[in-house]
Amino acid sequence: MIDRTRRTIVAGSAALLLSGGAQAAADKGETVRIATKDHEVRATYFKAPGDAKRPTALILHGAGRFERSRGGYEKYSAALAAAGIDAYMVPYYSRADESAVGSVFEQRYVAWAGLVSDVAAYAAKQSPSNGKVGLVGFSNGGILATGVGALYPKIAAAVIYYGTEPWPLNKEPTRFPPMLILHGDHDEVIPVDQGKRLAQIAKKLGGTAELVIYPGGKHGFGVRDDEQGYGADSLKRTIAFLQRELA
């Protein structure tokens, strides 16, 4: 049964995940306007070198305005592109979402999931693409990624940083794509038990879920450069997982 108490996760994750940004990558990417059923998205596209067919990853940010932690997402996107995976940073909030009073996460969740699916369909049709698209979601973006993966079978893989099952769907999922779930056991915003539960549900549904728990890891590792020291390992695992699942 879906635990409604997880609504408290949404508000708490904004302050921690957005409080500091990683040093911006040298390659800032290219702005691409993508039409979706919800609203036009100004994604940032990081092109992998060469003209060979390659997979695509969509980067889904945490709570609040995407721009506040842009540097951390640029770092991930540039690293994925260097590893042969086209990357799109997807700011899924609309202007109305950004200016709304209070959390809009639960109310907008299903619409955002459709938006991400539309962006994935766009990316899969581009000439360098091999047609396979994966997701990399952080915190609330990780929760959104589980919902997109549950609703849209064309999503081929998902990396979930300190996320949960897709509770805002208000229905039990029936499938998930292969997932890499990364969580710290000292996360006070989204407890590690939520990551464990997500892995258990995925396996019960017949899916594959690789769960990596970082001792002492707190909320926000990876997208932020801080003293935790788990960013390099989590990024390395993310790239290896996507290369394997999206090849």
C-alpha positions as CSV (number, residue, x, y, z in Angstrom):
1,M,0.0,0.0,0.0
2,I,1.3,3.5,-0.8
3,D,2.3,5.5,2.3
4,R,0.7,8.9,2.1
5,T,3.0,10.2,4.8
6,R,5.7,10.6,2.2
7,R,4.2,13.9,1.2
8,T,6.5,15.4,3.9
9,I,9.5,14.4,1.8
10,V,8.8,17.0,-0.8
11,A,9.1,20.1,1.3
12,G,12.2,18.9,3.1
13,S,14.2,18.0,0.1
14,A,14.1,21.5,-1.4
15,A,16.2,23.2,1.2
16,L,19.0,20.6,1.3
17,L,19.3,19.7,-2.4
18,L,19.2,23.3,-3.6
19,S,21.4,24.9,-0.8
20,G,24.7,24.5,-2.7
21,G,25.7,24.0,-6.3
22,A,28.7,22.1,-7.7
23,Q,31.2,24.0,-9.8
24,A,29.8,24.4,-13.2
25,A,31.2,22.3,-16.0
26,A,33.2,24.0,-18.8
27,D,30.7,22.7,-21.4
28,K,27.3,24.5,-20.7
29,G,25.4,22.6,-23.4
30,E,23.0,23.9,-26.0
31,T,19.5,25.1,-25.3
32,V,16.8,23.1,-27.1
33,R,13.1,24.0,-27.1
34,I,10.9,20.9,-26.9
35,A,7.1,21.0,-27.3
36,T,5.2,18.8,-24.8
37,K,1.5,18.4,-24.1
38,D,2.0,20.4,-20.9
39,H,4.3,23.3,-21.8
40,E,7.3,24.0,-23.9
41,V,10.5,22.9,-22.2
42,R,13.8,24.6,-22.6
43,A,16.1,21.6,-22.1
44,T,19.9,21.8,-22.2
45,Y,21.4,19.3,-24.6
46,F,24.9,17.9,-24.2
47,K,26.0,16.1,-27.3
48,A,28.3,13.1,-27.2
49,P,31.3,13.2,-29.6
50,G,31.1,11.7,-33.0
51,D,28.2,10.7,-35.3
52,A,27.7,7.1,-34.2
53,K,24.4,6.0,-32.8
54,R,24.2,6.3,-29.1
55,P,21.7,6.3,-26.2
56,T,20.2,9.3,-24.4
57,A,19.8,10.2,-20.7
58,L,17.4,12.8,-19.3
59,I,18.5,14.5,-16.1
60,L,15.6,15.3,-13.7
61,H,16.4,17.8,-11.0
62,G,15.3,17.9,-7.3
63,A,12.7,20.1,-5.6
64,G,12.3,23.8,-6.6
65,R,13.8,25.8,-9.4
66,F,16.3,23.9,-11.6
67,E,18.6,26.9,-12.0
68,R,19.6,27.0,-8.4
69,S,21.6,23.8,-8.7
70,R,22.4,24.1,-12.4
71,G,26.2,23.5,-11.9
72,G,25.7,20.1,-10.4
73,Y,23.5,18.9,-13.2
74,E,25.8,20.3,-15.8
75,K,28.6,18.3,-14.3
76,Y,26.6,15.1,-14.6
77,S,25.4,15.9,-18.1
78,A,28.9,16.7,-19.4
79,A,30.3,13.5,-17.9
80,L,27.5,11.4,-19.5
81,A,28.2,13.1,-22.9
82,A,31.9,12.4,-22.6
83,A,31.1,8.8,-22.0
84,G,29.1,8.5,-25.2
85,I,25.6,9.2,-23.9
86,D,23.7,12.2,-25.1
87,A,22.3,14.1,-22.1
88,Y,19.3,16.5,-21.7
89,M,18.8,18.5,-18.6
90,V,15.0,18.8,-18.3
91,P,13.6,21.7,-16.2
92,Y,10.1,20.3,-15.8
93,Y,8.6,23.1,-13.7
94,S,6.5,25.7,-15.7
95,R,6.6,29.4,-14.8
96,A,3.4,28.9,-12.9
97,D,4.9,26.0,-10.9
98,E,7.9,28.1,-10.0
99,S,5.8,31.0,-8.7
100,A,3.2,28.8,-6.9
101,V,2.8,29.2,-3.2
102,G,3.7,25.9,-1.4
103,S,4.5,22.5,-2.9
104,V,3.1,21.6,-6.3
105,F,4.8,18.3,-6.5
106,E,1.8,16.0,-5.9
107,Q,-0.6,18.1,-7.9
108,R,1.6,18.3,-10.9
109,Y,3.3,14.9,-10.7
110,V,1.2,13.1,-13.4
111,A,1.5,16.0,-15.8
112,W,5.2,16.2,-15.3
113,A,5.5,12.5,-15.9
114,G,3.8,13.0,-19.3
115,L,6.1,15.9,-20.0
116,V,9.2,13.8,-19.4
117,S,7.8,11.1,-21.6
118,D,7.3,13.6,-24.4
119,V,10.9,14.8,-24.0
120,A,12.0,11.2,-24.1
121,A,10.1,10.6,-27.4
122,Y,11.7,13.7,-28.9
123,A,15.2,12.6,-27.9
124,A,14.7,9.1,-29.2
125,K,13.8,10.5,-32.7
126,Q,16.9,12.6,-33.1
127,S,19.4,11.3,-35.7
128,P,22.3,10.4,-33.3
129,S,20.0,8.4,-31.1
130,N,19.9,4.6,-31.0
131,G,16.3,5.0,-29.8
132,K,17.0,4.1,-26.1
133,V,16.4,6.6,-23.4
134,G,17.2,6.4,-19.7
135,L,16.5,8.7,-16.7
136,V,18.7,10.0,-14.0
137,G,16.7,11.6,-11.2
138,F,17.7,13.3,-8.0
139,S,15.5,13.4,-4.9
140,N,12.1,14.6,-6.1
141,G,13.4,14.1,-9.6
142,G,14.1,10.5,-8.6
143,I,10.5,10.0,-7.4
144,L,9.4,11.5,-10.7
145,A,11.7,9.1,-12.6
146,T,10.1,6.1,-10.9
147,G,6.6,7.3,-12.0
148,V,7.7,7.9,-15.6
149,G,9.3,4.5,-15.7
150,A,6.2,2.9,-14.3
151,L,3.8,4.6,-16.8
152,Y,5.9,4.6,-20.0
153,P,7.4,1.3,-21.1
154,K,9.7,3.0,-23.6
155,I,11.9,4.2,-20.8
156,A,14.7,1.7,-20.9
157,A,16.5,2.3,-17.6
158,A,16.5,4.7,-14.6
159,V,19.1,5.8,-12.0
160,I,17.4,6.9,-8.8
161,Y,19.3,9.1,-6.4
162,Y,17.7,9.1,-3.0
163,G,14.1,8.6,-4.3
164,T,11.1,6.5,-3.5
165,E,8.3,4.6,-5.2
166,P,6.0,6.8,-7.2
167,W,3.5,7.5,-4.4
168,P,1.9,10.6,-6.1
169,L,0.4,8.3,-8.8
170,N,-2.1,7.1,-6.1
171,K,-2.0,3.6,-7.6
172,E,0.3,0.7,-7.4
173,P,2.8,0.4,-10.3
174,T,2.8,-2.8,-12.3
175,R,6.3,-2.4,-13.9
176,F,9.6,-0.6,-13.6
177,P,12.5,-0.4,-16.0
178,P,15.9,-1.7,-14.8
179,M,17.0,0.6,-12.0
180,L,20.1,1.6,-10.2
181,I,19.1,2.9,-6.8
182,L,21.7,5.0,-4.9
183,H,21.0,6.0,-1.3
184,G,22.9,7.1,1.9
185,D,22.1,5.4,5.2
186,H,22.2,8.8,7.0
187,D,19.7,10.5,4.7
188,E,17.4,12.5,7.0
189,V,15.2,13.8,4.2
190,I,14.3,10.6,2.4
191,P,15.3,7.7,4.7
192,V,17.2,4.8,3.2
193,D,14.3,2.5,4.0
194,Q,12.5,4.2,1.1
195,G,15.3,3.2,-1.3
196,K,15.2,-0.4,0.0
197,R,11.4,-0.5,-0.4
198,L,11.7,0.7,-4.0
199,A,14.1,-2.1,-4.8
200,Q,11.9,-4.7,-3.2
201,I,8.8,-3.6,-5.1
202,A,10.7,-3.6,-8.4
203,K,11.9,-7.1,-7.8
204,K,8.4,-8.3,-6.9
205,L,7.2,-6.9,-10.2
206,G,9.8,-9.0,-12.0
207,G,12.2,-6.1,-12.7
208,T,15.8,-5.7,-11.9
209,A,17.0,-3.2,-9.2
210,E,20.6,-2.7,-8.1
211,L,20.7,-1.0,-4.7
212,V,23.8,0.8,-3.6
213,I,23.9,2.1,0.0
214,Y,26.6,4.5,1.0
215,P,27.6,4.3,4.7
216,G,27.2,7.7,6.3
217,G,25.8,9.2,3.1
218,K,23.4,12.1,3.5
219,H,20.9,13.7,1.1
220,G,22.3,15.5,-1.9
221,F,25.5,13.6,-2.7
222,G,26.5,13.4,-6.3
223,V,24.8,16.6,-7.6
224,R,26.7,18.6,-5.0
225,D,30.5,18.6,-4.4
226,D,30.8,18.2,-0.6
227,E,32.7,16.4,2.1
228,Q,30.8,13.1,1.6
229,G,33.1,11.9,-1.2
230,Y,30.5,9.7,-2.9
231,G,30.0,11.8,-6.0
232,A,32.8,10.2,-8.1
233,D,31.7,6.6,-7.2
234,S,28.0,7.3,-7.8
235,L,28.7,9.0,-11.2
236,K,31.0,6.1,-12.2
237,R,28.2,3.6,-11.4
238,T,25.6,5.8,-13.2
239,I,27.6,5.8,-16.4
240,A,28.4,2.1,-16.3
241,F,24.8,1.2,-15.6
242,L,23.4,3.3,-18.5
243,Q,26.1,2.1,-20.9
244,R,25.1,-1.4,-20.2
245,E,21.3,-1.0,-20.2
246,L,21.0,1.4,-23.1
247,A,23.6,-0.1,-25.4
